[in-house]
Amino acid sequence: MVFRGTITDAPDFDPTADAEALYSAMKGIGSDKEAILDLVTSRSNAQRQEIIAAYKSNFGQDLIDDLKYELTGKFERLIVSLMRTPAYHDAKEIHDAIKGAGTNERCLIEVLASRNNKQIHDMVAAYKDAYGRDLEEDVIADTSGHFKKMLVVLLQGTRDESGVVDADLVQQDAQDLYAAGEEQWGTDEAKFIMILGNRSVTHLRMVFDEYEKIAEMSIEDSIKNELSGDFERLMLAVVQCIRSVPMFFAKRLYKSMKGLGTADNTLIRIMISRSEIDMLDIRECFRLRYEKSLYNMIKDDTSGDYKRTLLNLCGGDDDLAGEFFPEAAQIAYKMWELSAMTRVQLRPTVRLAPNFDPAADAQALRKAMKGFGTDEDAIIDIVAWRSNAQRQEIRQAFKSLLGRDLMKDLKSELSKNLERLIIGLMLTPAEFDAKMMRKAMEGAGTDEHALIEILVTRSNQEIHAMNAAYQGAYKKSLEDAIQSDTSGHFCRILVSLVQGAREEGPADVERANADAQELADACNADSDDMVMKFMSILCTRSFPHLRKVFQEFVKCSNKDIEQIIKKEMSGDVKNAFYAIVRSVKNQPSYFADRLYKAMKGLGTDDRALIRIMVSRSEIDLFNIRKEFKETHDASLHEFIQGDTSGDYRKTLLILCGGED
């Protein structure tokens, strides 16, 4: 195994001299924390064990006890953890995760899904030695169901590590997994546990590729559809570790620092446990996925001696312009390939209501609005539980039976966000998109993000319908409106998109190679030429074709298309191209990100929230929910619950369609 850690054996190592240096750093009043952290982070774990022994024989004291006494807080936890052997460190983490009330399932998942057989065996032995207890028994006592069974399988440390692959067994396993999940009602969890818990990494990677061909979706998507709760999280972690352990840790590190507050235990555990194994690859995967170096994220998120120690373990800042390490280039290439192979089954959250009676609904709505006061609940229960096509029938019935305009009545009876949301639901998708485009451009400022989001994510058909609706409602073409409200390259990009002339159909491999090469060459041109070249390809080619182009771009340039856009472009042009790339890669994930931005921090961007919830509820809001949970470790339902209130919240939660 090639070790790609940031911490290695220090040359000319003298344990006695180090022990003396630590002793004097802690002597007297106050301790020299810098001397301690610089020494500890520049020695390998094996060398630290020698220092502990030398300290005891020279001073008759326990180094770890002295460090605990001298240091405090997170910094103390970090330094003391660095002094433990990897096996004892893992054992302590697992022990802390299951002792006392409540279990830290995420820690169990992270450790057991990512360790190899030897690491598992060493950890089990260390646990027995440190706590005089059997780790397997403690895990069994503390967990339940399929989650418990899979943890027990992983604790055996018996994954095949021979590297021998049997092609027939690959086929068989892929078929068995398909039969155990997607093909039948109910899921045969035992099959998933047996195959994912025992087969070798090389074997399973081939099984996942095979599975994708049979199921027309990735194994991850199947797991999300078929399993739930901690068991789902554990199985996803196992799959991610099979695909790439460094990418798994890059995601965990990102989640530990993003948002409010830092999950310091996770951050400490990963930085320590990977510092001598694969920290260089983790850094590279981090940069690839988040367009920000791990170094900068730690720097922005932590402080003091704690920060200095973590940065020493991180080892260096990856400048955004840098080339990929070979492993990361392969992962980037594979990510695009996965995104190209995956046929995501789009799932709505709002469907046709059964036993639908438009006349009865029209009468009920009239009753809810007649007389003094308005029965908001009755209105919400009808509007939010019907499909858009059914709402159009209700609008018609309202006019035919009562001679009244339902939209006008709703506007006069409801107010603020609830009114905007209910009216949005009552409009046809084309009318709604046209209205959202209009709102994004009217008044003093322009909401460029809204213009980008709508034009990038709609199909040609949806764009044509929106153009017609805009012309009908505002007696002006949408293209003219865009031209009078935006300028320069950004205007050209929007005008290109509003034609609704994007090619449709699969990738053309030969042409994709040529397109990728043209994009790579354009990166060396001046910025105007570069933007025009990017526009000619990104705004006109089909999404499946662009997936192939972006994949080949990694090969031609050894860079990632998203990073190039972030580094070489700016402002609205950058945001537009970035939105196209994100949508091509994974559109539900792009929307999940937009929803997160609409609600995080102070204040809510209600217009964005309404726009996405209304426009995606009958297309892919279920997928968006899954992506939201995956990326933000909280459900969309929780976010809406915490960020909105009253009848507005009630309606949004109906559209959201459930808690994840």
C-alpha positions in Angstrom: 0.0 0.0 0.0 1.4 3.4 -0.9 1.1 5.8 2.0 0.1 9.3 1.1 0.1 10.9 4.5 1.3 14.4 5.5 3.0 13.1 8.6 6.1 10.8 8.3 9.0 9.7 10.5 11.1 12.6 11.5 14.8 12.2 10.4 17.5 12.1 13.1 14.9 11.3 15.7 16.0 11.3 19.4 13.2 10.3 21.8 15.1 11.3 24.9 15.8 14.8 23.6 12.1 15.1 22.6 11.0 13.9 26.0 13.2 16.6 27.6 11.9 19.3 25.3 8.3 18.4 26.2 9.2 18.3 29.9 10.7 21.8 29.8 7.8 23.1 27.7 5.5 22.2 30.5 7.7 23.2 33.5 6.9 26.2 35.6 4.0 28.5 35.2 2.1 28.3 31.9 3.2 25.9 29.1 4.9 26.6 25.8 2.0 25.4 23.6 3.7 26.2 20.4 6.8 24.1 21.2 4.5 21.2 22.2 2.3 21.3 19.0 5.3 21.8 16.7 7.1 18.8 18.2 4.1 16.5 18.4 2.9 17.1 14.8 6.4 16.7 13.3 6.8 13.1 14.6 5.1 10.0 13.4 2.8 8.0 15.7 5.4 5.3 16.2 8.0 7.9 17.2 5.5 9.5 19.7 5.2 6.1 21.4 9.0 6.1 21.9 8.8 9.6 23.3 6.1 8.4 25.8 8.4 5.6 26.9 11.5 7.9 27.2 9.5 10.4 29.2 8.5 7.8 31.7 12.0 6.4 32.1 13.6 9.9 32.4 11.1 11.7 34.6 9.0 8.9 36.2 5.8 10.6 35.0 3.1 9.7 32.4 3.4 12.1 29.5 -0.3 11.8 28.6 -1.3 12.7 32.2 1.0 15.7 32.1 -0.4 16.9 28.8 -3.9 16.6 30.0 -3.0 18.6 33.1 -1.3 21.4 31.2 -3.6 21.8 28.2 -7.3 22.5 27.9 -10.3 22.3 25.6 -10.1 21.1 22.0 -6.4 21.7 21.8 -5.9 19.2 24.7 -8.2 16.6 23.1 -6.3 16.9 19.8 -2.7 16.7 21.3 -3.7 13.8 23.6 -5.4 11.9 20.8 -2.2 12.3 18.7 -0.2 10.5 21.4 -2.4 7.4 21.4 -1.7 4.6 18.9 -4.2 4.4 16.0 -5.8 1.3 17.4 -6.3 2.8 20.9 -7.5 6.0 19.4 -10.2 4.1 17.3 -11.1 2.1 20.4 -11.6 5.2 22.5 -13.7 6.9 19.8 -16.0 3.8 19.5 -16.2 3.6 23.3 -17.2 7.3 23.6 -19.7 6.8 20.8 -21.6 4.1 22.7 -21.1 4.8 26.4 -23.8 6.7 28.4 -27.2 7.8 27.1 -27.6 8.0 23.4 -25.3 6.6 20.7 -23.2 8.6 18.3 -24.2 6.4 15.2 -22.3 8.7 12.8 -19.0 8.0 14.6 -19.6 4.2 14.5 -20.5 4.4 10.8 -17.4 6.4 9.9 -14.9 4.3 11.8 -16.3 0.8 10.9 -17.0 1.6 7.2 -13.5 3.0 6.5 -11.1 0.7 8.3 -9.3 -2.3 6.7 -9.2 -5.8 8.3 -6.0 -5.2 10.2 -7.2 -1.9 11.6 -10.4 -3.5 12.8 -8.6 -6.4 14.5 -6.2 -4.1 16.2 -9.0 -1.9 17.4 -11.0 -4.8 18.8 -7.9 -6.0 20.7 -7.2 -2.4 22.0 -10.8 -2.1 23.1 -10.6 -5.3 25.1 -7.3 -4.2 26.7 -8.4 -0.6 27.5 -11.9 -1.4 28.8 -11.8 -5.1 29.7 -14.9 -5.5 27.5 -15.9 -7.2 24.2 -16.4 -4.6 21.5 -18.9 -6.7 19.6 -21.1 -7.3 22.7 -21.1 -3.6 23.5 -22.1 -2.7 19.9 -24.9 -5.3 20.0 -26.2 -4.0 23.3 -26.3 -0.5 21.9 -27.7 -0.8 18.4 -30.6 -2.7 16.8 -32.0 -4.1 13.6 -30.2 -4.3 10.2 -27.9 -1.5 11.3 -26.6 -3.7 14.2 -26.2 -6.8 11.9 -24.1 -4.8 9.4 -21.9 -3.4 12.2 -21.3 -6.9 13.5 -20.3 -8.1 10.0 -17.9 -5.2 9.6 -16.4 -5.8 13.1 -15.4 -9.3 12.0 -12.7 -7.7 9.8 -13.1 -10.5 7.3 -13.5 -8.6 4.0 -11.8 -10.4 1.1 -8.5 -8.6 0.6 -7.0 -11.0 -2.0 -7.6 -8.7 -5.0 -8.7 -11.7 -7.0 -11.8 -11.0 -9.1 -14.2 -13.6 -10.4 -16.1 -12.2 -13.4 -19.1 -14.6 -13.0 -19.4 -13.7 -9.3 -19.5 -10.0 -10.2 -22.4 -10.7 -12.5 -24.1 -12.8 -9.9 -23.7 -10.3 -7.1 -25.0 -7.4 -9.3 -28.0 -9.5 -10.2 -28.6 -10.6 -6.6 -28.5 -6.9 -5.3 -30.9 -5.9 -8.0 -33.3 -8.8 -7.2 -32.9 -7.9 -3.5 -34.0 -4.3 -3.9 -35.2 -2.6 -7.1 -36.9 -5.6 -8.6 -39.2 -6.6 -5.8 -41.6 -5.2 -3.3 -39.8 -4.9 0.0 -36.0 -5.2 0.3 -33.9 -8.3 1.1 -31.5 -6.5 3.5 -29.6 -9.7 4.3 -28.3 -9.8 0.7 -27.1 -6.2 0.8 -25.3 -7.0 4.1 -23.7 -10.2 2.9 -22.4 -8.8 -0.4 -21.4 -5.3 0.8 -19.9 -6.6 4.0 -17.6 -9.3 2.7 -16.6 -8.9 -1.0 -13.3 -7.2 -1.9 -13.0 -3.6 -2.9 -12.0 -4.3 -6.5 -14.8 -6.8 -6.8 -17.4 -4.5 -5.5 -16.3 -1.6 -7.7 -17.0 -3.9 -10.7 -20.3 -5.0 -9.1 -21.4 -1.4 -8.8 -20.6 -0.8 -12.5 -22.5 -3.9 -13.5 -25.4 -3.0 -11.2 -25.7 0.3 -12.9 -26.2 -1.3 -16.3 -28.9 -3.6 -15.0 -30.8 -1.2 -12.8 -30.2 2.0 -14.8 -29.4 3.8 -11.6 -26.4 3.9 -9.2 -26.2 1.6 -6.2 -26.3 4.7 -4.1 -29.7 5.8 -5.5 -31.0 2.3 -4.9 -29.9 2.3 -1.3 -31.6 5.7 -0.8 -34.8 4.4 -2.3 -34.8 1.0 -0.5 -33.3 1.6 2.9 -33.7 4.2 5.6 -32.3 5.7 8.8 -28.9 4.7 10.3 -28.9 1.5 8.2 -29.2 3.6 5.0 -26.4 5.9 6.2 -24.1 3.0 7.0 -24.6 1.3 3.7 -24.0 4.5 1.8 -20.8 5.0 3.8 -19.6 1.5 2.9 -20.3 2.2 -0.8 -18.5 5.5 -0.6 -15.5 3.9 1.0 -15.5 1.1 -1.6 -15.5 3.8 -4.4 -12.9 6.1 -2.7 -12.0 6.3 1.0 -10.3 9.7 0.5 -13.5 11.1 -1.1 -15.6 9.7 1.8 -13.4 11.6 4.3 -13.4 14.7 2.3 -17.2 14.8 2.5 -17.1 14.1 6.2 -14.6 16.9 6.8 -16.7 19.3 4.8 -19.8 18.5 6.8 -17.9 18.8 10.0 -17.1 22.5 9.3 -19.8 23.9 7.1 -22.8 25.7 8.5 -23.0 27.0 12.0 -20.6 25.5 14.6 -17.9 22.9 14.0 -18.2 19.2 14.7 -14.8 19.2 16.4 -14.8 15.5 17.4 -15.3 14.5 13.8 -12.7 17.0 12.6 -10.1 15.8 15.2 -10.8 12.1 14.6 -10.3 12.3 10.8 -7.3 14.7 10.8 -5.5 12.4 13.2 -6.5 9.0 11.8 -5.7 9.9 8.2 -2.6 12.0 8.7 -0.2 9.1 8.0 -2.4 7.3 5.5 -4.0 9.3 2.8 -4.3 13.0 3.8 -2.8 14.2 0.5 -5.6 12.4 -1.4 -8.2 13.7 1.0 -7.0 17.2 0.4 -7.2 16.7 -3.4 -10.7 15.2 -3.3 -11.8 18.1 -1.0 -10.6 20.6 -3.5 -12.2 18.7 -6.4 -15.6 18.6 -4.7 -15.8 21.9 -2.9 -13.6 24.2 -5.0 -11.9 25.2 -1.8 -8.8 23.8 -0.2 -9.1 21.9 3.1 -6.4 24.1 4.5 -8.4 27.3 3.9 -11.6 25.7 5.3 -9.8 24.8 8.5 -8.2 28.2 8.7 -11.6 29.9 8.4 -13.3 27.6 10.8 -11.0 27.2 13.8 -8.6 29.4 15.9 -5.6 29.5 18.1 -3.2 26.6 18.9 -6.0 24.2 17.9 -6.0 25.7 14.4 -2.2 25.6 14.1 -2.1 21.9 15.1 -4.8 21.0 12.5 -3.0 23.0 9.8 0.2 21.1 10.6 -1.6 17.8 10.1 -3.3 19.1 6.9 0.2 19.8 5.7 -0.3 22.5 3.1 -2.6 24.7 1.1 -3.7 23.4 -2.4 -3.7 26.4 -4.6 -6.9 26.3 -6.6 -5.0 26.6 -9.9 -3.0 23.5 -9.2 -3.1 20.4 -11.3 -4.8 17.2 -10.1 -2.8 14.5 -8.3 -3.2 11.4 -10.5 -5.6 9.7 -8.0 -7.8 12.8 -8.0 -7.9 13.1 -11.7 -9.1 9.5 -11.9 -11.8 10.2 -9.3 -12.9 13.3 -11.2 -13.1 11.3 -14.4 -15.0 8.6 -12.6 -17.4 11.1 -11.1 -18.4 12.3 -14.5 -18.7 8.8 -15.8 -21.0 7.9 -12.9 -23.1 10.9 -13.6 -23.3 10.0 -17.2 -24.3 6.4 -16.6 -26.9 7.1 -13.9 -30.5 7.2 -15.1 -32.0 9.0 -12.2 -35.6 8.2 -11.8 -37.2 11.6 -11.2 -39.9 11.5 -8.5 -42.4 14.2 -7.7 -44.0 14.9 -4.3 -47.3 16.1 -5.6 -49.4 13.7 -7.7 -52.9 13.5 -9.2 -55.5 13.4 -6.4 -57.8 10.4 -6.6 -61.6 10.7 -6.9 -61.1 14.3 -8.1 -64.2 16.4 -8.6 -63.4 19.9 -9.9 -67.0 21.2 -9.3 -67.0 20.2 -5.7 -63.5 21.7 -5.2 -64.7 25.0 -6.8 -67.7 25.2 -4.5 -65.6 24.4 -1.4 -63.1 27.1 -2.3 -65.9 29.6 -2.8 -67.3 28.6 0.6 -63.9 29.1 2.2 -63.7 32.7 0.9 -67.3 33.8 1.3 -68.6 36.0 4.1 -66.5 37.2 7.0 -62.9 35.9 7.4 -61.2 33.2 5.2 -60.9 29.5 5.9 -57.2 29.2 4.9 -57.0 25.6 6.0 -59.7 24.6 3.5 -58.0 26.5 0.7 -54.6 24.9 1.5 -56.1 21.4 1.7 -57.5 21.7 -1.8 -54.8 23.5 -3.6 -51.7 21.8 -2.2 -53.2 18.3 -2.6 -54.1 18.6 -6.3 -51.9 18.3 -9.3 -51.4 21.4 -11.5 -53.6 19.9 -14.3 -56.4 19.4 -11.7 -56.0 23.0 -10.4 -56.5 24.3 -14.0 -59.8 22.3 -14.1 -60.8 23.9 -10.8 -60.1 27.4 -12.2 -62.3 26.6 -15.1 -65.1 25.1 -13.0 -65.0 28.2 -10.7 -65.6 30.5 -13.6 -68.2 28.2 -15.3 -70.2 27.6 -12.1 -69.8 30.8 -10.3 -69.0 33.4 -12.9 -66.0 34.5 -10.8 -62.3 34.6 -11.3 -60.7 32.3 -8.8 -57.3 34.0 -9.0 -58.8 37.4 -8.2 -60.7 36.0 -5.3 -57.6 34.2 -3.9 -55.6 37.4 -4.2 -58.2 39.5 -2.3 -58.6 36.9 0.5 -54.9 35.8 1.1 -51.9 37.9 1.8 -48.1 37.9 1.8 -46.1 34.7 1.3 -49.2 32.4 1.6 -50.9 34.4 -1.2 -47.7 34.2 -3.4 -47.4 30.5 -2.9 -51.1 29.6 -3.5 -51.2 31.8 -6.6 -48.0 30.2 -7.8 -49.6 26.8 -7.5 -52.7 27.9 -9.3 -50.8 29.2 -12.4 -49.8 26.8 -15.1 -46.1 26.0 -15.0 -45.5 28.2 -18.1 -47.5 31.2 -16.5 -45.6 30.7 -13.3 -42.2 30.7 -15.0 -43.1 33.8 -17.0 -44.2 35.5 -13.8 -41.0 34.5 -12.0 -38.9 35.9 -14.9 -40.9 39.1 -14.8 -40.4 39.5 -11.0 -36.7 38.8 -11.3 -36.4 41.8 -13.7 -38.9 44.3 -12.5 -38.1 47.3 -10.2 -34.6 48.6 -9.5 -32.4 45.5 -9.1 -32.3 42.3 -11.1 -32.4 38.9 -9.5 -29.7 37.3 -11.7 -29.7 34.1 -9.8 -33.4 33.5 -10.5 -32.9 34.2 -14.3 -30.0 31.7 -14.4 -31.9 29.1 -12.4 -35.0 29.1 -14.6 -33.3 29.3 -18.0 -30.6 26.7 -17.2 -33.0 24.0 -15.7 -36.0 24.2 -18.1 -36.4 21.9 -21.1 -36.8 23.4 -24.6 -40.5 22.7 -24.5 -40.8 24.5 -21.1 -38.9 27.5 -22.4 -41.1 27.8 -25.5 -44.2 27.6 -23.3 -42.8 30.2 -21.0 -41.9 32.6 -23.9 -45.5 32.3 -25.1 -46.9 32.9 -21.6 -44.7 35.9 -21.2 -45.8 37.5 -24.5 -49.4 36.8 -23.6 -49.2 38.3 -20.1 -46.9 41.3 -20.6 -47.3 42.1 -24.4 -43.5 42.0 -24.8 -41.2 39.2 -25.8 -39.1 37.7 -22.9 -36.0 38.0 -25.1 -36.5 41.8 -25.4 -37.1 42.0 -21.6 -33.8 40.2 -21.0 -32.0 42.5 -23.4 -33.2 45.6 -21.8 -32.4 44.4 -18.3 -29.0 42.7 -18.6 -25.9 43.4 -20.6 -22.6 42.1 -22.0 -21.7 38.4 -22.0 -24.3 37.6 -19.4 -27.0 39.0 -21.6 -25.7 36.9 -24.5 -25.8 33.7 -22.4 -29.4 34.3 -21.3 -30.5 35.2 -24.9 -28.9 32.0 -26.1 -30.7 29.9 -23.5 -34.1 31.6 -24.0 -34.2 30.4 -27.6 -35.0 26.9 -26.2 -32.8 25.4 -28.9 -30.5 23.2 -26.8 -29.7 20.0 -28.7 -31.5 16.9 -27.4 -30.3 13.3 -27.4 -27.3 11.2 -26.3 -23.6 12.1 -26.3 -21.7 11.9 -29.5 -18.3 10.5 -28.3 -16.1 11.8 -31.2 -17.7 15.3 -31.0 -17.4 15.3 -27.2 -13.7 14.8 -27.5 -13.4 17.6 -29.9 -15.6 19.9 -27.7 -13.5 19.0 -24.7 -10.3 19.9 -26.5 -11.8 23.2 -27.7 -12.7 24.1 -24.1 -9.2 23.2 -22.9 -7.6 25.3 -25.6 -10.0 28.2 -24.8 -8.6 28.3 -21.3 -5.5 29.8 -22.7 -7.3 32.4 -24.9 -8.2 35.9 -23.7 -11.2 36.1 -21.5 -13.7 37.3 -24.2 -12.8 34.5 -26.5 -12.9 32.0 -23.7 -16.4 33.1 -22.6 -17.7 33.0 -26.2 -16.2 29.5 -26.8 -17.7 28.2 -23.5 -21.1 29.7 -24.4 -21.1 28.1 -27.9 -20.7 24.7 -26.2 -22.3 24.9 -22.8 -25.5 26.7 -24.0 -26.2 24.5 -27.0 -25.2 20.9 -26.4 -27.5 18.3 -24.8 -26.9 17.5 -21.1 -25.9 13.9 -21.8 -23.4 15.2 -24.4 -22.0 17.8 -21.9 -21.5 15.1 -19.3 -19.2 13.3 -21.7 -17.5 16.6 -22.7 -16.8 17.5 -19.0 -15.4 14.0 -18.4 -13.0 14.2 -21.4 -12.1 17.7 -20.3 -10.4 16.2 -17.2 -8.3 14.1 -19.6 -7.4 16.9 -21.9 -6.5 19.5 -19.2 -5.9 17.6 -16.0 -8.3 20.1 -14.4 -11.9 20.2 -13.4 -14.4 22.3 -15.4 -16.0 23.7 -12.3 -12.6 25.0 -11.0 -11.7 26.6 -14.3 -15.0 28.4 -14.3 -14.6 29.6 -10.7 -11.0 30.6 -11.2 -11.1 32.2 -14.7 -14.5 33.8 -14.8 -16.4 36.2 -12.5 -19.8 37.7 -11.7 -23.0 36.6 -13.4 -21.1 34.9 -16.3 -19.3 32.6 -13.8 -22.6 31.9 -12.0 -24.4 31.1 -15.2 -21.8 28.6 -16.5 -21.4 27.2 -13.0 -25.2 26.5 -12.8 -25.0 24.7 -16.2 -22.2 22.5 -15.0 -23.9 21.7 -11.7 -27.2 20.9 -13.5 -25.5 18.7 -16.0 -23.7 16.9 -13.2 -26.8 16.5 -10.9 -29.8 18.7 -11.3 -31.6 17.7 -8.1 -28.4 18.5 -6.2 -28.2 21.9 -7.8 -31.7 22.7 -6.6 -31.0 21.3 -3.1 -28.1 23.8 -3.0 -30.3 26.7 -4.1 -32.9 25.8 -1.4 -30.2 25.6 1.2 -29.0 29.1 0.2 -32.5 30.4 0.3 -32.9 29.4 4.0 -29.5 29.5 5.6 -28.3 32.4 7.6 -30.4 35.4 8.6 -33.6 36.0 6.7 -35.2 33.7 4.1 -35.3 34.3 0.3 -39.0 33.5 0.1 -39.2 34.1 -3.6 -36.5 31.5 -4.3 -38.1 29.1 -1.8 -41.6 29.5 -3.4 -40.2 29.3 -7.0 -38.4 26.0 -6.4 -41.0 24.3 -4.3 -43.8 25.1 -6.7 -41.9 24.4 -10.0 -40.3 21.1 -8.9 -43.1 19.6 -6.8 -44.4 17.6 -9.8 -41.0 16.8 -11.3 -38.2 15.9 -8.9 -38.8 17.4 -5.5 -38.4 13.9 -3.9 -34.9 13.6 -5.4 -34.1 17.2 -4.3 -35.1 16.2 -0.8 -32.8 13.2 -0.8 -29.9 15.3 -2.1 -30.6 18.0 0.5 -30.4 15.5 3.3 -27.2 13.9 1.9 -25.4 17.2 1.5 -26.6 19.2 4.6 -27.1 16.4 7.1 -30.6 17.9 7.9 -33.8 17.3 6.0 -35.5 19.9 3.8 -38.6 19.4 6.1 -36.6 20.4 9.1 -35.2 23.5 7.4 -38.7 24.7 6.2 -40.1 23.9 9.7 -37.4 26.1 11.3 -37.4 28.9 8.8 -41.1 29.6 8.0 -44.3 29.8 10.0 -48.1 29.6 10.0 -50.2 28.6 6.9 -47.2 29.4 4.6 -45.2 26.8 6.4 -48.1 24.3 6.4 -48.4 24.6 2.6 -44.7 24.3 2.0 -44.5 21.1 4.2 -47.4 19.5 2.2 -45.4 20.2 -1.0 -42.2 18.9 0.6 -44.1 15.6 1.0 -42.5 14.2 4.1 -39.6 14.1 6.5 -36.4 12.2 5.6 
